[in-house]
Amino acid sequence: MRLLTLRTETGTTAVRQDGATLTEIDGFADVGALLRDPAWEAIAAAASGATHPLEGADLDAVVPAPGKIICVGHNYRNHIKEMGRDVPEHPTLFAKYAECLIGPNDDLALPQESDTVDWEAELAVIIGKTGRRISEADAPDHIAGYAVLNDVSMRDYQFRTIQWLQGKTWEKSTPFGPALVTKDEFSGGLMTSAVDGEIQQQTPTNDVVFTPEFLVSYISTIITLNPGDVIATGTPGGVGHAQDPKRYLQEGQLLVTSIEGLGQLSNRVVKEA
């Protein structure tokens, strides 16, 4: 099942995608709100609200306001190598905030303060069931599904200090979506980012140091995970900052981020108003 958050003239609504048709899930303003109902899966499957064409749909971030967005650094070996780091013994964690999220087709604004804006394709895990100290074996029961995310990074701010947060959570900088694909329909796929059609990153999502199940277990040891929370599981090699010469996003470029089986984000780079 594929679940999306649709913008309408009267606000947003959670919808189910069936081919080229979106069906409203009445009573739920977005996918995050839907996930907070323990019966979310049955409710979504049975939904029979108003319908909309997928083509031309104005989509919001699939979960527009997660309670937590926890990101993982240095989780793909080819990215660890290109950044000159050692394979970590434990996950490297940092946070984003909901204000950073944009829809899968929204414009991506270059901030006035940074000219080192970089791409980072990522597989996002979306939590569907509350848990604390979840075992790795039980982690799949707590995963609602997966989506595509790009952890767009302002490298100059990121490396001002040894803490990365200030380069990672700029307002309206992180495309997320297009859909939550339930875990029964996704077992991994090729993840790609491209700038103006030129492939920059291309790596299978399972080529990781720490699996999604391990990350759910590890993070839930620290803090309770709730429905709608998001774990961004890291980016593979091919980021602009590691190239020679370094490459960063420029006004007018098109950043496309895709994962086989999940869909794609397509974001035009514009100057911040």
PASEBA-1860 file (N, C-alpha, C; in nm, 3 decimals):
! residues 273
1> MRLLTLRT> 0.084/-0.119/0.000/0.000/0.000/0.000/0.088/0.125/0.000 ~ 0.039/0.227/-0.071/0.112/0.353/-0.082/0.024/0.464/-0.025 ~ 0.076/0.537/0.073/0.003/0.643/0.141/0.074/0.775/0.121 ~ -0.001/0.882/0.090/0.055/1.013/0.060/-0.024/1.119/0.135 ~ 0.035/1.238/0.144/-0.034/1.355/0.198/-0.057/1.453/0.084 ~ -0.185/1.481/0.057/-0.225/1.565/-0.055/-0.268/1.702/-0.006 ~ -0.220/1.806/-0.072/-0.269/1.941/-0.046/-0.394/1.966/-0.130 ~ -0.497/2.019/-0.066/-0.620/2.053/-0.137/-0.655/2.199/-0.108
9> ETGTTAVR> -0.761/2.246/-0.168/-0.803/2.385/-0.147/-0.846/2.409/-0.002 ~ -0.882/2.305/0.070/-0.930/2.320/0.207/-0.831/2.271/0.311 ~ -0.709/2.238/0.270/-0.609/2.188/0.364/-0.545/2.061/0.310 ~ -0.487/1.983/0.398/-0.424/1.858/0.355/-0.508/1.739/0.399 ~ -0.487/1.627/0.331/-0.557/1.504/0.365/-0.468/1.385/0.333 ~ -0.479/1.281/0.413/-0.411/1.155/0.382/-0.486/1.086/0.269 ~ -0.411/1.027/0.177/-0.471/0.956/0.064/-0.399/0.824/0.042 ~ -0.473/0.732/-0.020/-0.416/0.604/-0.063/-0.400/0.608/-0.214
17> QDGATLTE> -0.286/0.564/-0.263/-0.263/0.561/-0.408/-0.296/0.425/-0.464 ~ -0.383/0.423/-0.564/-0.414/0.302/-0.640/-0.387/0.333/-0.786 ~ -0.270/0.294/-0.834/-0.233/0.328/-0.971/-0.224/0.479/-0.987 ~ -0.305/0.534/-1.077/-0.301/0.677/-1.105/-0.408/0.755/-1.029 ~ -0.468/0.692/-0.929/-0.577/0.754/-0.853/-0.542/0.765/-0.706 ~ -0.575/0.880/-0.646/-0.558/0.903/-0.504/-0.696/0.906/-0.438 ~ -0.714/0.826/-0.332/-0.840/0.819/-0.260/-0.824/0.876/-0.121 ~ -0.907/0.975/-0.085/-0.898/1.037/0.045/-0.931/0.938/0.157
25> IDGFADVG> -0.854/0.948/0.265/-0.878/0.869/0.386/-0.944/0.964/0.484 ~ -1.077/0.964/0.487/-1.154/1.065/0.558/-1.117/1.070/0.707 ~ -1.103/1.193/0.756/-1.079/1.213/0.899/-0.934/1.226/0.937 ~ -0.843/1.219/0.840/-0.700/1.224/0.872/-0.633/1.330/0.784 ~ -0.578/1.431/0.848/-0.522/1.545/0.774/-0.393/1.512/0.702 ~ -0.323/1.409/0.744/-0.198/1.371/0.678/-0.162/1.230/0.721 ~ -0.057/1.177/0.662/-0.017/1.039/0.691/0.029/1.024/0.835 ~ 0.091/1.127/0.891/0.132/1.120/1.032/0.013/1.103/1.124
33> ALLRDPAW> -0.093/1.179/1.099/-0.214/1.167/1.180/-0.275/1.028/1.165 ~ -0.275/0.975/1.045/-0.326/0.840/1.022/-0.249/0.736/1.102 ~ -0.116/0.747/1.103/-0.034/0.647/1.172/-0.057/0.646/1.323 ~ -0.106/0.755/1.377/-0.131/0.760/1.521/-0.254/0.679/1.562 ~ -0.334/0.635/1.466/-0.445/0.544/1.494/-0.393/0.401/1.485 ~ -0.406/0.322/1.592/-0.352/0.185/1.587/-0.407/0.101/1.474 ~ -0.525/0.137/1.423/-0.587/0.061/1.314/-0.558/0.124/1.178 ~ -0.450/0.201/1.167/-0.423/0.281/1.047/-0.423/0.198/0.919
41> EAIAAAAS> -0.368/0.079/0.927/-0.355/-0.001/0.805/-0.491/-0.044/0.751 ~ -0.578/-0.091/0.841/-0.713/-0.133/0.799/-0.795/-0.013/0.754 ~ -0.779/0.100/0.822/-0.853/0.221/0.784/-0.813/0.266/0.645 ~ -0.683/0.266/0.619/-0.634/0.310/0.488/-0.681/0.215/0.378 ~ -0.676/0.086/0.404/-0.716/-0.012/0.303/-0.864/-0.001/0.270 ~ -0.946/0.037/0.369/-1.090/0.042/0.348/-1.139/0.179/0.301 ~ -1.053/0.277/0.294/-1.094/0.415/0.263/-1.164/0.423/0.127 ~ -1.268/0.506/0.123/-1.345/0.520/-0.002/-1.391/0.665/-0.019
49> GATHPLEG> -1.306/0.759/0.019/-1.340/0.900/0.010/-1.327/0.953/-0.132 ~ -1.329/1.086/-0.142/-1.318/1.152/-0.272/-1.188/1.111/-0.340 ~ -1.189/1.110/-0.472/-1.071/1.069/-0.548/-1.012/1.186/-0.626 ~ -0.883/1.174/-0.655/-0.808/1.277/-0.727/-0.710/1.206/-0.820 ~ -0.678/1.267/-0.934/-0.574/1.208/-1.020/-0.435/1.228/-0.958 ~ -0.351/1.128/-0.970/-0.214/1.142/-0.923/-0.138/1.245/-1.006 ~ -0.162/1.247/-1.137/-0.093/1.341/-1.223/-0.131/1.484/-1.184 ~ -0.030/1.564/-1.158/-0.053/1.703/-1.122/-0.090/1.725/-0.977
57> ADLDAVVP> -0.093/1.620/-0.897/-0.131/1.635/-0.756/-0.028/1.719/-0.682 ~ -0.076/1.805/-0.592/0.011/1.889/-0.510/0.038/1.815/-0.380 ~ 0.153/1.752/-0.371/0.185/1.665/-0.258/0.269/1.738/-0.154 ~ 0.232/1.717/-0.029/0.312/1.766/0.083/0.416/1.660/0.117 ~ 0.508/1.694/0.208/0.593/1.590/0.265/0.503/1.478/0.315 ~ 0.544/1.353/0.296/0.452/1.242/0.325/0.409/1.242/0.471 ~ 0.498/1.271/0.563/0.463/1.300/0.704/0.509/1.444/0.727 ~ 0.417/1.540/0.724/0.460/1.680/0.727/0.517/1.727/0.859
65> APGKIICV> 0.477/1.664/0.970/0.521/1.713/1.101/0.556/1.597/1.193 ~ 0.663/1.524/1.164/0.702/1.414/1.253/0.739/1.466/1.391 ~ 0.712/1.386/1.492/0.758/1.423/1.626/0.909/1.425/1.635 ~ 0.974/1.334/1.562/1.119/1.326/1.560/1.167/1.292/1.420 ~ 1.276/1.355/1.379/1.348/1.314/1.259/1.491/1.288/1.304 ~ 1.529/1.162/1.307/1.663/1.123/1.353/1.741/1.071/1.232 ~ 1.858/1.130/1.210/1.937/1.100/1.092/2.064/1.024/1.130 ~ 2.110/0.945/1.036/2.228/0.861/1.056/2.337/0.905/0.959
73> GHNYRNHI> 2.454/0.935/1.010/2.568/0.969/0.927/2.660/0.849/0.911 ~ 2.737/0.848/0.802/2.840/0.747/0.781/2.785/0.605/0.793 ~ 2.683/0.576/0.710/2.624/0.442/0.714/2.647/0.364/0.585 ~ 2.695/0.430/0.478/2.728/0.361/0.354/2.879/0.362/0.337 ~ 2.937/0.245/0.312/3.083/0.234/0.310/3.147/0.322/0.203 ~ 3.082/0.336/0.086/3.145/0.418/-0.017/3.143/0.566/0.020 ~ 3.044/0.609/0.098/3.044/0.748/0.146/3.145/0.768/0.259 ~ 3.156/0.670/0.347/3.256/0.677/0.454/3.396/0.692/0.393
81> KEMGRDVP> 3.422/0.615/0.287/3.553/0.619/0.223/3.578/0.754/0.158 ~ 3.478/0.809/0.085/3.501/0.934/0.013/3.519/1.052/0.108 ~ 3.464/1.040/0.230/3.478/1.147/0.329/3.601/1.127/0.417 ~ 3.678/1.019/0.394/3.802/0.996/0.467/3.783/0.956/0.611 ~ 3.674/0.886/0.639/3.644/0.844/0.776/3.661/0.694/0.791 ~ 3.664/0.648/0.916/3.667/0.506/0.947/3.525/0.453/0.962 ~ 3.507/0.324/0.934/3.376/0.263/0.955/3.343/0.271/1.104 ~ 3.228/0.329/1.139/3.197/0.352/1.280/3.158/0.224/1.353
89> EHPTLFAK> 3.189/0.222/1.482/3.148/0.110/1.567/3.002/0.124/1.607 ~ 2.957/0.248/1.621/2.820/0.277/1.659/2.761/0.379/1.562 ~ 2.628/0.384/1.548/2.568/0.482/1.457/2.600/0.625/1.498 ~ 2.624/0.708/1.397/2.642/0.852/1.416/2.505/0.917/1.397 ~ 2.451/0.979/1.503/2.314/1.031/1.500/2.312/1.183/1.510 ~ 2.219/1.244/1.438/2.190/1.386/1.455/2.042/1.406/1.424 ~ 1.991/1.525/1.446/1.847/1.550/1.434/1.817/1.651/1.324 ~ 1.697/1.641/1.272/1.636/1.746/1.192/1.505/1.784/1.260
97> YAECLIGP> 1.447/1.897/1.216/1.319/1.941/1.269/1.219/1.953/1.155 ~ 1.090/1.947/1.191/0.985/1.940/1.090/0.986/2.058/0.994 ~ 1.032/2.174/1.041/1.034/2.293/0.956/1.124/2.277/0.833 ~ 1.213/2.178/0.836/1.304/2.160/0.723/1.237/2.087/0.606 ~ 1.123/2.023/0.629/1.065/1.934/0.528/0.991/2.011/0.419 ~ 1.001/1.961/0.296/0.922/2.010/0.184/0.864/1.890/0.109 ~ 0.769/1.918/0.020/0.707/1.812/-0.056/0.796/1.756/-0.165 ~ 0.756/1.645/-0.224/0.842/1.575/-0.321/0.865/1.652/-0.450
105> NDDLALPQ> 0.779/1.750/-0.480/0.796/1.827/-0.603/0.811/1.976/-0.577 ~ 0.830/2.014/-0.452/0.843/2.156/-0.418/0.977/2.211/-0.462 ~ 0.983/2.344/-0.480/1.111/2.409/-0.505/1.201/2.397/-0.383 ~ 1.330/2.381/-0.410/1.432/2.373/-0.305/1.505/2.506/-0.301 ~ 1.491/2.578/-0.191/1.544/2.714/-0.183/1.689/2.716/-0.138 ~ 1.774/2.784/-0.214/1.912/2.808/-0.173/1.911/2.922/-0.072 ~ 1.960/2.901/0.050/1.959/3.009/0.148/2.056/3.120/0.112 ~ 2.027/3.238/0.158/2.114/3.353/0.131/2.251/3.336/0.196
113> ESDTVDWE> 2.257/3.256/0.302/2.379/3.250/0.384/2.477/3.141/0.343 ~ 2.440/3.053/0.249/2.529/2.942/0.216/2.538/2.923/0.065 ~ 2.659/2.900/0.015/2.677/2.867/-0.126/2.741/2.729/-0.142 ~ 2.728/2.645/-0.035/2.782/2.509/-0.040/2.670/2.410/-0.007 ~ 2.565/2.415/-0.088/2.446/2.332/-0.063/2.461/2.200/-0.140 ~ 2.459/2.091/-0.069/2.495/1.959/-0.122/2.375/1.863/-0.114 ~ 2.379/1.760/-0.197/2.273/1.658/-0.202/2.314/1.534/-0.124 ~ 2.215/1.465/-0.065/2.239/1.339/0.007/2.113/1.253/-0.001
121> AELAVIIG> 2.105/1.166/-0.100/1.992/1.075/-0.114/1.988/0.979/0.005 ~ 1.867/0.955/0.057/1.854/0.867/0.174/1.724/0.787/0.171 ~ 1.731/0.667/0.227/1.613/0.587/0.256/1.560/0.628/0.392 ~ 1.432/0.664/0.398/1.370/0.703/0.525/1.282/0.590/0.576 ~ 1.297/0.558/0.703/1.212/0.463/0.774/1.106/0.543/0.849 ~ 0.979/0.503/0.836/0.871/0.570/0.906/0.811/0.474/1.008 ~ 0.806/0.520/1.132/0.760/0.436/1.242/0.607/0.429/1.244 ~ 0.555/0.310/1.273/0.411/0.291/1.277/0.356/0.244/1.409
129> KTGRRISE> 0.444/0.216/1.506/0.399/0.163/1.635/0.496/0.208/1.743 ~ 0.442/0.257/1.853/0.524/0.306/1.963/0.609/0.195/2.023 ~ 0.731/0.232/2.061/0.816/0.133/2.127/0.938/0.195/2.191 ~ 0.981/0.133/2.299/1.106/0.168/2.367/1.184/0.040/2.391 ~ 1.314/0.047/2.371/1.403/-0.070/2.382/1.349/-0.187/2.299 ~ 1.325/-0.156/2.173/1.274/-0.256/2.078/1.389/-0.348/2.038 ~ 1.368/-0.477/2.040/1.472/-0.568/1.995/1.484/-0.561/1.844 ~ 1.600/-0.597/1.794/1.619/-0.596/1.649/1.521/-0.692/1.581
137> ADAPDHIA> 1.494/-0.806/1.647/1.400/-0.903/1.590/1.259/-0.848/1.582 ~ 1.222/-0.761/1.677/1.087/-0.705/1.680/1.074/-0.575/1.601 ~ 1.186/-0.521/1.555/1.184/-0.390/1.488/1.089/-0.384/1.369 ~ 1.081/-0.490/1.285/0.988/-0.481/1.172/0.843/-0.453/1.213 ~ 0.803/-0.499/1.331/0.666/-0.474/1.377/0.641/-0.326/1.404 ~ 0.747/-0.248/1.420/0.734/-0.107/1.454/0.755/-0.017/1.332 ~ 0.790/-0.075/1.218/0.811/0.002/1.095/0.683/0.000/1.013 ~ 0.628/0.120/0.986/0.511/0.128/0.900/0.550/0.111/0.753
145> GYAVLNDV> 0.661/0.173/0.716/0.705/0.165/0.578/0.823/0.256/0.551 ~ 0.845/0.283/0.423/0.965/0.353/0.380/0.929/0.463/0.280 ~ 1.017/0.561/0.268/1.000/0.671/0.174/1.138/0.720/0.130 ~ 1.138/0.815/0.038/1.261/0.876/-0.013/1.280/1.011/0.056 ~ 1.404/1.042/0.090/1.438/1.170/0.154/1.571/1.217/0.098 ~ 1.588/1.348/0.087/1.721/1.400/0.053/1.765/1.493/0.165 ~ 1.871/1.453/0.233/1.926/1.528/0.347/2.015/1.640/0.293 ~ 1.952/1.736/0.226/2.027/1.848/0.168/2.105/1.918/0.280
153> SMRDYQFR> 2.234/1.941/0.256/2.324/1.986/0.361/2.397/2.113/0.322 ~ 2.402/2.208/0.413/2.478/2.330/0.394/2.617/2.305/0.453 ~ 2.711/2.267/0.369/2.838/2.213/0.417/2.919/2.315/0.497 ~ 2.915/2.443/0.459/2.994/2.541/0.534/2.946/2.549/0.678 ~ 2.815/2.549/0.698/2.762/2.552/0.835/2.783/2.417/0.905 ~ 2.771/2.307/0.830/2.788/2.175/0.891/2.924/2.160/0.957 ~ 3.028/2.211/0.890/3.164/2.189/0.939/3.222/2.307/1.016 ~ 3.135/2.400/1.057/3.182/2.507/1.145/3.225/2.451/1.281
161> TIQWLQGK> 3.160/2.344/1.324/3.193/2.280/1.451/3.192/2.129/1.431 ~ 3.223/2.054/1.535/3.219/1.908/1.524/3.077/1.855/1.532 ~ 2.981/1.939/1.569/2.840/1.902/1.570/2.776/1.945/1.437 ~ 2.703/1.857/1.371/2.657/1.881/1.234/2.522/1.951/1.224 ~ 2.445/1.959/1.330/2.304/1.997/1.321/2.284/2.126/1.243 ~ 2.368/2.227/1.265/2.344/2.358/1.204/2.356/2.356/1.052 ~ 2.416/2.253/0.997/2.422/2.240/0.852/2.318/2.147/0.794 ~ 2.234/2.090/0.880/2.148/1.979/0.838/1.998/2.006/0.847
169> TWEKSTPF> 1.958/2.114/0.912/1.815/2.132/0.936/1.765/2.269/0.896 ~ 1.822/2.322/0.786/1.778/2.452/0.736/1.631/2.445/0.694 ~ 1.562/2.553/0.719/1.419/2.558/0.691/1.391/2.532/0.542 ~ 1.291/2.447/0.519/1.244/2.414/0.383/1.358/2.366/0.293 ~ 1.435/2.271/0.346/1.553/2.223/0.272/1.550/2.074/0.241 ~ 1.452/2.000/0.292/1.460/1.854/0.289/1.338/1.793/0.221 ~ 1.346/1.758/0.093/1.233/1.692/0.027/1.212/1.552/0.082 ~ 1.083/1.513/0.097/1.049/1.389/0.167/0.919/1.334/0.108
177> GPALVTKD> 0.925/1.211/0.058/0.806/1.150/0.001/0.847/1.050/-0.108 ~ 0.773/1.039/-0.218/0.640/1.096/-0.233/0.536/1.023/-0.151 ~ 0.566/0.896/-0.118/0.469/0.811/-0.049/0.536/0.731/0.061 ~ 0.457/0.693/0.160/0.495/0.585/0.250/0.455/0.455/0.181 ~ 0.553/0.373/0.151/0.527/0.241/0.094/0.539/0.140/0.208 ~ 0.433/0.067/0.235/0.433/-0.023/0.350/0.540/-0.130/0.335 ~ 0.587/-0.177/0.449/0.705/-0.263/0.450/0.685/-0.394/0.375 ~ 0.560/-0.438/0.359/0.535/-0.561/0.286/0.560/-0.546/0.136
185> EFSGGLMT> 0.572/-0.421/0.089/0.590/-0.397/-0.054/0.729/-0.346/-0.089 ~ 0.820/-0.343/0.009/0.955/-0.293/-0.019/1.059/-0.375/0.055 ~ 1.156/-0.426/-0.019/1.265/-0.504/0.042/1.401/-0.451/0.001 ~ 1.405/-0.331/-0.054/1.531/-0.271/-0.096/1.529/-0.240/-0.244 ~ 1.613/-0.145/-0.284/1.620/-0.107/-0.424/1.737/-0.014/-0.447 ~ 1.759/0.020/-0.574/1.870/0.107/-0.610/1.832/0.252/-0.580 ~ 1.918/0.320/-0.505/1.896/0.460/-0.468/1.985/0.549/-0.555 ~ 1.926/0.653/-0.612/1.995/0.739/-0.708/1.965/0.885/-0.680
193> SAVDGEIQ> 2.066/0.970/-0.694/2.042/1.113/-0.703/2.106/1.162/-0.832 ~ 2.038/1.260/-0.896/2.087/1.316/-1.021/2.065/1.466/-1.020 ~ 2.160/1.539/-1.076/2.149/1.684/-1.090/2.148/1.716/-1.239 ~ 2.037/1.776/-1.285/2.019/1.805/-1.428/2.044/1.680/-1.513 ~ 1.995/1.566/-1.465/2.004/1.442/-1.540/2.135/1.368/-1.527 ~ 2.234/1.426/-1.461/2.365/1.361/-1.443/2.366/1.287/-1.309 ~ 2.380/1.156/-1.314/2.378/1.075/-1.192/2.497/1.109/-1.104 ~ 2.468/1.134/-0.977/2.571/1.164/-0.879/2.590/1.049/-0.779
201> QQTPTNDV> 2.481/0.989/-0.737/2.485/0.878/-0.640/2.403/0.763/-0.697 ~ 2.451/0.641/-0.678/2.375/0.524/-0.721/2.426/0.401/-0.647 ~ 2.350/0.359/-0.547/2.392/0.251/-0.458/2.269/0.176/-0.409 ~ 2.274/0.044/-0.396/2.162/-0.030/-0.337/2.139/0.013/-0.192 ~ 2.013/0.019/-0.152/1.981/0.064/-0.017/2.027/-0.033/0.092 ~ 2.058/-0.156/0.055/2.100/-0.253/0.157/2.251/-0.258/0.178 ~ 2.325/-0.169/0.110/2.471/-0.168/0.124/2.512/-0.078/0.241 ~ 2.469/-0.117/0.361/2.484/-0.030/0.478/2.563/-0.100/0.588
209> VFTPEFLV> 2.616/-0.018/0.677/2.681/-0.070/0.798/2.574/-0.111/0.899 ~ 2.473/-0.026/0.918/2.367/-0.050/1.016/2.233/-0.058/0.943 ~ 2.163/-0.169/0.957/2.037/-0.191/0.888/1.925/-0.108/0.952 ~ 1.814/-0.086/0.881/1.701/-0.017/0.943/1.655/-0.083/1.072 ~ 1.653/-0.214/1.075/1.607/-0.284/1.197/1.702/-0.258/1.313 ~ 1.831/-0.259/1.286/1.927/-0.229/1.393/1.909/-0.085/1.440 ~ 1.889/0.007/1.347/1.875/0.148/1.384/1.751/0.170/1.469 ~ 1.640/0.105/1.434/1.519/0.116/1.517/1.548/0.067/1.658
217> SYISTIIT> 1.616/-0.045/1.670/1.648/-0.099/1.802/1.742/-0.006/1.878 ~ 1.846/0.039/1.811/1.947/0.124/1.877/1.887/0.256/1.923 ~ 1.815/0.323/1.834/1.759/0.454/1.868/1.653/0.441/1.976 ~ 1.573/0.335/1.970/1.468/0.317/2.072/1.524/0.284/2.209 ~ 1.649/0.244/2.215/1.715/0.228/2.345/1.732/0.364/2.412 ~ 1.752/0.465/2.331/1.778/0.601/2.381/1.648/0.675/2.408 ~ 1.550/0.661/2.317/1.428/0.740/2.326/1.313/0.661/2.265 ~ 1.194/0.681/2.317/1.075/0.615/2.263/1.050/0.660/2.119
225> LNPGDVIA> 1.024/0.565/2.032/0.985/0.594/1.895/0.833/0.587/1.886 ~ 0.774/0.686/1.820/0.629/0.698/1.809/0.585/0.695/1.664 ~ 0.457/0.662/1.640/0.408/0.662/1.503/0.431/0.796/1.434 ~ 0.482/0.789/1.312/0.514/0.909/1.235/0.656/0.957/1.250 ~ 0.729/0.908/1.351/0.871/0.943/1.362/0.946/0.890/1.240 ~ 1.055/0.960/1.205/1.129/0.929/1.084/1.276/0.903/1.119 ~ 1.332/0.799/1.060/1.476/0.773/1.068/1.532/0.780/0.927 ~ 1.620/0.877/0.902/1.689/0.888/0.773/1.819/0.807/0.785
233> TGTPGGVG> 1.833/0.705/0.702/1.931/0.599/0.729/2.069/0.620/0.668 ~ 2.097/0.741/0.616/2.231/0.769/0.566/2.237/0.777/0.415 ~ 2.346/0.836/0.366/2.361/0.859/0.222/2.480/0.781/0.168 ~ 2.474/0.738/0.041/2.588/0.670/-0.020/2.689/0.768/-0.080 ~ 2.795/0.714/-0.136/2.897/0.795/-0.200/2.844/0.870/-0.320 ~ 2.912/0.981/-0.353/2.874/1.061/-0.467/2.826/1.201/-0.433 ~ 2.842/1.240/-0.307/2.801/1.376/-0.269/2.895/1.478/-0.334 ~ 2.842/1.599/-0.354/2.921/1.701/-0.422/3.043/1.745/-0.345
241> HAQDPKRY> 3.033/1.747/-0.212/3.141/1.795/-0.128/3.266/1.708/-0.140 ~ 3.248/1.580/-0.176/3.362/1.488/-0.184/3.424/1.483/-0.323 ~ 3.367/1.554/-0.420/3.420/1.552/-0.555/3.537/1.651/-0.570 ~ 3.615/1.633/-0.674/3.730/1.719/-0.700/3.723/1.770/-0.844 ~ 3.686/1.895/-0.865/3.656/1.996/-0.762/3.519/1.972/-0.697 ~ 3.500/2.032/-0.582/3.373/2.018/-0.512/3.261/2.077/-0.597 ~ 3.142/2.016/-0.585/3.026/2.061/-0.660/2.910/2.084/-0.564 ~ 2.838/2.191/-0.587/2.722/2.223/-0.503/2.605/2.264/-0.591
249> LQEGQLLV> 2.487/2.260/-0.535/2.366/2.295/-0.609/2.366/2.443/-0.648 ~ 2.319/2.469/-0.770/2.315/2.604/-0.824/2.171/2.637/-0.866 ~ 2.141/2.766/-0.864/2.008/2.811/-0.904/1.972/2.758/-1.043 ~ 1.849/2.709/-1.056/1.798/2.660/-1.183/1.817/2.511/-1.205 ~ 1.903/2.445/-1.127/1.924/2.303/-1.145/1.804/2.222/-1.094 ~ 1.793/2.099/-1.145/1.688/2.007/-1.101/1.752/1.891/-1.028 ~ 1.715/1.873/-0.901/1.765/1.763/-0.819/1.659/1.654/-0.816 ~ 1.692/1.535/-0.865/1.600/1.422/-0.866/1.658/1.311/-0.780
257> TSIEGLGQ> 1.580/1.266/-0.684/1.621/1.162/-0.589/1.522/1.048/-0.601 ~ 1.570/0.926/-0.623/1.478/0.815/-0.643/1.529/0.688/-0.576 ~ 1.433/0.603/-0.539/1.463/0.469/-0.490/1.367/0.373/-0.559 ~ 1.421/0.270/-0.622/1.337/0.172/-0.690/1.233/0.117/-0.594 ~ 1.108/0.118/-0.636/1.000/0.066/-0.555/0.935/0.168/-0.464 ~ 0.999/0.285/-0.446/0.943/0.387/-0.358/0.900/0.512/-0.433 ~ 0.965/0.545/-0.544/0.929/0.664/-0.619/1.041/0.764/-0.622 ~ 1.008/0.889/-0.660/1.112/0.989/-0.674/1.067/1.126/-0.624
265> LSNRVVKE> 1.167/1.204/-0.586/1.153/1.345/-0.554/1.212/1.423/-0.669 ~ 1.147/1.532/-0.708/1.195/1.615/-0.818/1.184/1.761/-0.776 ~ 1.298/1.823/-0.746/1.299/1.955/-0.682/1.386/2.053/-0.761 ~ 1.322/2.159/-0.807/1.393/2.266/-0.877/1.463/2.355/-0.776 ~ 1.588/2.388/-0.802/1.667/2.472/-0.712/1.642/2.619/-0.745 ~ 1.597/2.696/-0.645/1.568/2.837/-0.666/1.637/2.918/-0.556 ~ 1.651/3.048/-0.579/1.703/3.135/-0.475/1.595/3.159/-0.371 ~ 1.635/3.161/-0.245/1.540/3.189/-0.138/1.483/3.328/-0.156
273> A> 1.354/3.341/-0.139/1.289/3.472/-0.155/1.341/3.568/-0.050
END
